Amino acid sequence: MVPRRWSIAKRLFALQLVVVVVGVVVGSIWSWASARADLEAAAAAESRAVAVTIARNPFVLEQARTADPSARLEPYALDVMRRTHTDFITIMAPDRTRWTHPDPSEIGRPFEGTITPALHGRTFTETSVGTLGPSVRAVTPIEDRDGRVVGLVAAGVTVANIASALVPRLVSVVALALGVVAVAALFSWLLSRYLDRVTAGRGPEELARVFASYEGVLHSVHEGLVVIDRSGSIVLHNDRAAELLHLPPMDGHHAPVPVQSLDVSDALRTLLTSGDRAVDETHVTSDRVLVVNQEMAFSRASAKPMGTVATIRDHTELMHLSGELAATRTLTDALRSQTHEFANRLHTVVALMELGRVDEAIRFASDEIDQHATGTAALGHRSDGHERDGDDDTGARTTSAAVLTAVLDGKRVEARERGVVLTADTAGLEGPVPAPASDTITVIGNLVDNAVDAVAELRGDDREPRVTVVLTTVDGRTRFVVRDNGPGIPDVPAAHERGWSTKASGPDGRGFGLALVRAAVDRIGGAVTVTTGPEGSTFVVDLEQGRATA
C-alpha cells in the first residue's frame, strides 16, 4: 500500500515553520555578531581613552623617569582599573619591561603585545592574546616635552568579559526569536487548518488528478453543464453549455459570467438565479428549445449550500422531428379520411347505377368531382413549373409548393372533421418558399392548428367556423396569412411566450405552438405580425428572400 502523501496544508505548515526557524536562527546569529562587534568597538574606544589619559598624566611621566617606577605606578594603575572597570592597565618601559600589571608576578617581565606603532608616537588598538587571554587593548606612548618616548601604556578589556556583557542581549534575542517562532507557528497552523478544510485534506498530486478527471468528464458530457454560485454568476461550464447559452469558451482564465447578462428568456434567467429545483423544464430561446434540470449543490464537509448545478439538453431537433411526424400523421389521417369518403361515394354511384338511375349517378359523380376540384384547385401545381422540387443542392434549403399542398390538404380534411371550413390559396406564390421544409411545416402547421382550435369551439354564434390561408409572394418576400373568425387573442405579447394558451393544458402541456413559430421565423429570417379583435385574428408571416438555412 502506497502511503498517502502530505496534504497541501501540512506541507505549507512545515515549510513555513522551517522558514521561520531558519530565519530566526540566522537573525539571532547576526544579532549576536553585531552586538559583539559593537561591544568590542566600545571597549576599544574606552581602552584608548583610558590609556591616553594615563600617558598624559604628569605623575606618570615623572614616575617613568625614576629608578623604581613600579613602586608608585602599580598602586596608581590598580586604582584606575577599579574606577574605570578596565581589566588591565600595563605601564611599561620602551623595551617592553612591565612596570605595572594586575598580576604582580608579571611585573618586570616583557609585554607580549605589539608596541612598534606606539614607539613611533602613534596610539593604536588591537585584539590579541596576552597573559589574561584574548583581549581588546589600546597602546599609547608616554612622551616627554622633547617628544621622546620614555614609556608605554596599554589598557584593555578581555574578550571573556565582553562575552559576559552579551549574555543579557542574547537572552532578549532568544526570547524574541522564540516569540516570533510561536506566533508564526500559530498563524501557520491556522492557515493550514483553513487549507486542509478547503482542499479536503488532499495533496497537490491528488488535487491535480481530481482536477484532470473532473475536467475530462466536464468536457466529454454531451449535455450542457453549468455551475452557478450564490451570487448568481456562472463560475463553471462545459463546451456544450457555451454553445447552447452563447457563453465564452471555458479556458480556465475567464471571469464569472452573471446569469442576468445571458441572452435567454426571462423564465430561464429567473430559474438559473433562483436556485430552485427543476426537473425537465422546457424553455424556448431565440433559436433553440432547451430542457433544463437543476439541483442545489452542497459542500461535502457541511450542509451549507454552495450554489446550483444545472444540466441543459437541446430538444430543438427533436421538436422539428416531432413537427414533421405530426405533419406525416396529418397526411396519413387525411388519406385515410379521403379513402373512406371516396369509398362511400363510389358505393353511392354503384347503387344508383344498379337501380338504373344512370343519369343521376353521372350527375352525382360530376358534382363530387366539381366539389373536390373547387377545394383543391388553389392547392394544385402551377403549370409554369415554378413549384417543382429542384435537383440542385438548394432543394434542402427550400420548400416546394407540393409539400405545402399536401400539408394544407391534410389540414383541410382535419378541419372539416371538426366542423371548420378551411380554404387555402397559393395562386400568388412565386417559386418555392426560401426555408427548410421542417421550419415551413412548423410555421404553417402551428398557425393553422391554432386557428382551427380558436374557431372549433364557437357555440351560440351565427358565424360559420372558418379559417383562411393565403400564401403569396410580395415584393420578393414570401408571405403566409392565416386568418380565422374566432373570439380573438386577449394578450398578444403573452401569446408568444412558452406556456401561454387559451385552452386547458393537455397531458403534454400547451402553449408551445406560437413560441415555436416565433423561434422558427427568427431562425429563417423574417417577422410575425398579429391583428386581433372580437371578429377574429390574423397572423401574417413575412420571410426574407435568400435567408434559407440548410
GIGIGI-V950151 format. One record per residue. SS is DSSP state (H for helix, E for strand, L for the rest). PHI is phi in whole degrees, -180 to 180 (* if undefined). PSI is psi in whole degrees, 0 to 359 (NA if undefined). Layout:
# GIGIGI-V950151
SS;PHI;PSI  SS;PHI;PSI
This chain:
# GIGIGI-V950151
L;*;127  L;-77;124  L;-63;144  L;-72;134  L;-74;162  L;-62;147  L;-75;169  H;-61;321  H;-63;314  H;-66;319  H;-64;318  H;-66;320  H;-62;312  H;-62;317  H;-63;314  H;-63;319  H;-64;317  H;-63;316  H;-62;318  H;-67;315  H;-63;314  H;-62;317  H;-62;319  H;-66;318  H;-63;314  H;-62;317  H;-64;323  H;-67;317  H;-62;317  H;-65;320  H;-64;318  H;-61;311  H;-64;320  H;-66;317  H;-65;320  H;-65;318  H;-62;321  H;-65;317  H;-68;321  H;-65;319  H;-64;319  H;-66;320  H;-65;320  H;-63;317  H;-65;320  H;-67;318  H;-64;320  H;-63;317  H;-64;318  H;-65;314  H;-63;316  H;-64;320  H;-61;316  H;-66;316  H;-64;331  L;-92;0  L;-75;123  H;-57;329  H;-62;317  H;-67;319  H;-63;320  H;-66;316  H;-71;334  H;-67;340  L;-92;353  L;-80;170  L;-74;330  L;-130;81  L;-64;331  H;-67;334  H;-59;317  H;-109;339  H;-77;330  H;-63;310  H;-62;322  H;-62;315  H;-65;320  H;-65;321  H;-66;317  H;-64;322  H;-59;316  H;-66;319  H;-74;330  H;-102;2  L;54;39  L;-94;142  L;-75;327  E;-154;149  E;-135;117  E;-117;120  E;-106;129  E;-139;165  L;-80;164  L;-60;342  L;-94;17  L;83;358  E;-71;125  E;-75;133  L;-98;334  L;-138;156  L;-170;147  L;-60;331  L;-101;108  H;-55;334  H;-71;343  H;-87;352  L;-68;134  L;95;346  L;-90;161  E;-75;146  L;-71;139  L;-96;353  L;-91;189  L;-83;135  L;-132;355  H;-57;312  H;-61;324  H;-69;325  H;-63;338  L;-95;14  L;87;16  L;-116;136  L;-89;138  E;-147;165  E;-125;154  E;-158;165  E;-117;117  E;-150;173  E;-100;125  E;-123;198  L;-66;336  L;-96;5  E;101;189  E;-61;138  E;-152;158  E;-103;119  E;-131;159  E;-125;136  E;-122;130  E;-139;149  E;-83;154  E;-104;113  E;-114;144  L;-85;188  L;-66;335  L;-87;1  L;85;10  L;-84;141  E;-82;115  E;-107;354  E;-177;175  E;-135;149  E;-124;130  E;-123;125  E;-130;143  E;-166;175  E;-127;136  E;-74;152  H;-65;329  H;-63;320  H;-69;325  H;-63;317  H;-63;322  H;-63;324  H;-69;339  H;-80;343  H;-57;313  H;-60;320  H;-65;320  H;-63;321  H;-62;316  H;-66;322  H;-65;316  H;-64;318  H;-63;316  H;-64;320  H;-64;316  H;-64;322  H;-63;316  H;-62;317  H;-63;318  H;-65;314  H;-65;316  H;-63;321  H;-65;321  H;-63;311  H;-65;322  H;-65;322  H;-67;317  H;-63;317  H;-64;321  H;-66;324  H;-64;317  H;-63;313  H;-66;323  H;-64;326  H;-73;315  H;-76;336  L;-100;2  L;58;33  L;72;17  L;-88;150  L;-86;170  H;-63;324  H;-65;317  H;-66;320  H;-63;321  H;-64;319  H;-65;316  H;-63;317  H;-63;317  H;-64;320  H;-66;312  H;-62;319  H;-66;321  H;-63;316  H;-65;318  H;-58;315  H;-87;350  H;-94;347  L;-72;133  L;-75;332  L;-79;155  E;-74;137  E;-132;125  E;-130;145  E;-116;125  E;-117;126  E;-80;180  L;-71;345  L;-86;358  L;85;30  E;-120;144  E;-82;114  E;-100;345  E;-153;137  E;-156;159  L;-101;181  H;-65;323  H;-67;320  H;-65;323  H;-62;323  H;-72;319  H;-75;325  H;-106;5  L;59;48  L;-94;160  L;-68;154  L;-59;145  L;-86;97  L;-111;6  L;87;355  L;-125;5  L;-86;154  L;-80;156  L;-56;143  E;-103;117  E;-62;136  H;-63;328  H;-64;340  H;-88;358  L;-72;145  L;-90;70  L;-132;176  L;-69;158  H;-62;324  H;-65;317  H;-68;320  H;-63;319  H;-65;319  H;-63;314  H;-66;328  H;-87;340  H;-75;330  L;79;7  L;-72;155  L;-75;137  E;-138;139  E;-128;112  E;52;48  E;-83;136  E;-98;131  E;-134;138  E;-106;124  L;-99;188  L;-65;335  L;-136;4  L;-145;160  E;-112;115  E;-112;141  E;-111;122  E;-117;134  E;-121;139  E;-142;138  E;-137;151  E;-76;140  E;-105;132  E;-118;152  L;-71;143  L;-69;331  L;-84;340  L;-148;171  L;-90;14  L;-78;127  E;-68;139  E;-104;346  E;149;206  E;-132;155  E;-121;127  E;-123;136  E;-110;141  E;-129;127  E;-115;142  E;-93;115  L;-108;18  H;-62;309  H;-63;322  H;-63;320  H;-66;321  H;-62;315  H;-64;323  H;-64;320  H;-64;317  H;-65;322  H;-65;319  H;-64;320  H;-65;319  H;-63;318  H;-64;322  H;-62;315  H;-62;320  H;-63;314  H;-63;322  H;-64;317  H;-64;321  H;-64;318  H;-65;317  H;-64;321  H;-60;316  H;-65;317  H;-64;312  H;-66;325  H;-63;317  H;-62;318  H;-69;322  H;-64;321  H;-61;323  H;-66;316  H;-62;316  H;-62;319  H;-64;319  H;-64;320  H;-69;323  H;-63;330  L;-83;0  L;82;10  L;-99;67  H;-67;316  H;-61;319  H;-67;325  H;-66;318  H;-64;317  H;-64;320  H;-63;315  H;-65;320  H;-64;319  H;-63;319  H;-65;321  H;-65;316  H;-63;320  H;-66;318  H;-67;321  H;-65;322  H;-63;321  H;-75;336  H;-117;357  H;-60;320  H;-69;343  H;-100;359  L;-72;172  L;-74;141  L;-77;142  L;-74;346  L;-81;355  L;87;4  L;-73;346  L;-99;4  L;-76;146  L;-69;130  L;-73;157  L;-92;352  L;-88;185  H;-75;357  H;-78;349  H;-61;328  H;-75;346  H;-109;5  L;-134;166  E;-122;123  L;-79;163  H;-67;336  H;-63;319  H;-65;315  H;-62;322  H;-61;314  H;-64;316  H;-64;312  H;-69;327  H;-65;317  H;-65;319  H;-64;326  H;-66;319  H;-67;317  H;-61;317  H;-63;320  H;-64;323  H;-66;335  L;-96;8  L;82;22  L;-114;135  E;-90;116  E;-112;119  E;-116;142  E;-134;142  E;-136;117  E;-116;17  E;-63;329  E;-88;5  L;-84;122  L;-106;107  L;80;177  L;-70;158  E;-77;130  L;-78;64  L;-160;152  L;-60;151  H;-60;323  H;-63;318  H;-70;320  H;-64;316  H;-62;321  H;-60;314  H;-68;304  H;-63;311  H;-60;314  H;-71;321  H;-65;317  H;-67;316  H;-59;316  H;-65;321  H;-66;317  H;-63;318  H;-62;323  H;-68;328  H;-102;346  H;-69;334  L;-97;14  L;-64;127  L;-133;145  L;64;30  L;-129;140  L;-74;346  L;-73;141  L;-82;128  L;-58;119  E;-141;140  E;-130;132  E;-121;132  E;-121;127  E;-127;125  E;-115;119  E;-138;170  E;-116;119  E;-125;118  L;53;43  L;81;359  E;-110;147  E;-88;131  E;-123;129  E;-107;128  E;-123;121  E;-121;118  E;-123;137  E;-132;165  L;-111;38  L;-80;192  L;-77;355  L;92;172  L;-108;123  L;-70;328  L;-139;97  H;-65;311  H;-58;319  H;-69;335  H;-64;335  L;-86;355  L;-88;148  L;-63;135  L;96;348  L;-85;136  L;-161;151  L;-89;356  L;-108;159  L;-67;147  L;-70;134  L;-92;187  L;-64;333  L;-101;8  L;83;165  L;-134;177  L;92;15  L;-99;341  H;-59;301  H;-68;328  H;-64;320  H;-68;323  H;-60;313  H;-62;316  H;-63;318  H;-66;318  H;-65;319  H;-63;322  H;-70;319  H;-71;319  L;109;99  E;173;199  E;-149;153  E;-121;128  E;-122;147  E;-128;133  E;-123;126  E;-140;159  E;-177;182  L;-62;338  L;-92;0  E;137;179  E;-129;150  E;-132;124  E;-106;127  E;-120;122  E;-115;119  E;-107;121  E;-103;136  L;-76;137  L;-70;135  L;86;8  L;-105;19  L;-65;144  L;-116;150  L;-74;NA
